[in-house]
């Protein structure tokens, strides 16, 4: 199987200017855990997921780092954490330049990329434009679909003969 056979399309997306409240509400209403972020020309520029909302000042989950660790990490990391924790727009909290696949990517490679990079979804692009998305749920649906087609290995001889006759 290839990505085009299991991907979700059309894809629900947001723009970089979407507020995080709007993005969170879309995710809750649509029962999805991530949203590709596209610019006005339809180019994929990022992805925002549940993980991007974990460290937020509104719910008191921002990072609490000691002065020594802040010194070691430097001001760049502290500034990036602050923007992530206090950002108001998707562009401020999204993962920029996400890992992508093409429509022809094999399922084995999709699984390998997800495991290796610890991601739960991969946007599918064609000529830089978003055409679909493959999530873990899509992989689960593919497994369930394929499992229905596999004959029962414990079937008796009569059932096996009947299946062979039907197939012929």
Secondary structure, DSSP 8 states (H G I E B T S, - for coil): -BHHHH-B-S--EE-TTSBHHHHHHHHHHHT-SEEEEE-TTSBEEEEEEGGGGSS-GGGT-S----HHHHHHHHHHHHHHHHHHHH--BHHHHSEES--EE-TT-BHHHHHHHHHHHT-SEEEEEETTEEEEEEEHHHHHHHHHHHHHHS--TT--HHHHHHHHHHH-
